[in-house]
Amino acid sequence: MTAIRLDGKACAADLEERLKDRISKCNVQPHLAVIIVGDDPASHVYVRNKIKSCERLGIKSTHIELPADTSQEEVAKEIQNLNDDDTLHGILIQSPLPSHMDEGSLTDLIDPSKDVDGFHPVNLGRIVQGRLDGMIPCTPAGVMEMLRWAKVEMSGKKAVVIGRSFNVGMPQALLLASKGADATVTIVHSRTNDAKEECLAADIVIAAVGRPEMVTKDWIKPGAIVVDVGINRVEDVNQERGWRLAGDVHPEVKEMASLLSPVPGGVGPMTVAMLMSNTVLATEIQHQ
Ligand code: NAP
């Protein structure tokens, strides 16, 4: 078997078309503010991609760049200003923040209706309550969008999510188990006795571990659907730049799976597209 490619780029392009239509019906131009602290090169690339997406869709973006030695209080003040600005609909703090900052307490300060990352406790809590009409974290929301786009039947299926982070694994598991998706979900983490055995029983595997190519073909039931969330930089002497991007899933899994998302070009573009979607939703909600 050779897996069909679960094409995140194509799914994101479809979603963007639908967003353009919604944006044209908004009374105001959606406006997203991105705060970036410090000079982590990968974070700057991510922010540039988000700003490019905004430009493509006609979403206004404000980019707030602060030096690495900015204090927690200064970032808090910046968030407060953005909360108070009625012309602005979404606020995002680019992760990671410098180590002297407490990312969680800063997220808590964002007005939940402007929390387009969906990381505020109010927004994460709403998922537990089954209220899925608000800000849902972009990566797991993007995975759900991709599965639906590919017409994957989830109801009654066994799904395994590898990883239990608050931003990916845990909300992913809740979304798969939520009413309407209706999968039966197992969460695998670093203390799971036999991750391979859990995965072998699954119809759907979502890997969000941060360990390059950990999921190999002997972990996957023939015909299973595999979504690779991982983005890892691995050394590669054959590349001019000396590294390549690798997922959490080994490429050989395509010999076993029926559907497999690539890295890059899978969940990555969907995460950015869902950020745009949350920004449009925030605008719609604030201007109802
Ligand atoms: P994270 O916060 O580091 O969480 C990793 C999770 O994997 C933890 O729950 C951890 O378990 C679990 N884990 C670690 N080693 C394991 C093992 N050997 N067996 C089973 N579980 C194990 O990472 P994250 O933020 O969720 O991100 C996960 C991956 O997704 C990373 O590669 C990240 O770069 C990528 N990512 C991609 C996107 C995208 O847009 N495509 C967005 C976000 C993240 P414990 O809880 O027990 O420690």
Residues whose N, C-alpha, C, O or C-beta is under 5 A from the ligand:
A	BS01	NAP	T139 G163 R164 S165 V168 G169 V188 H189 S190 R191 A195 A208 V209 G210 V229 G230 I231 N232 V267 G268 T271
